[in-house]
């Protein structure tokens, strides 16, 4: 503490202690901010992975549906061609 001052010593001590508290808390606050940012990034990564998996499943179901529809339509088309050949002769 600087002597002599025109301010009461108790006021000087309280201001000094407040500044020390702020300086002492800074590393903990910085680490907390780092942990929060990392947690948010990991959460977004998991969300993106789940979304990609869902979209892959949707595309897979769509292609399976189209494949089955194609198989059913081939049978119908061949019966139609055979029927047409019989009727025309």
Secondary structure, DSSP 8 states (H G I E B T S, - for coil): --SS-SS-HHHHHHHHHHHHHHHHHHHHHHHHHHHHHHHHHHHHHHHHHHHHHHHHHHHHHHHHHHHHHHHHHHHHHHHHHHHHHHHH-
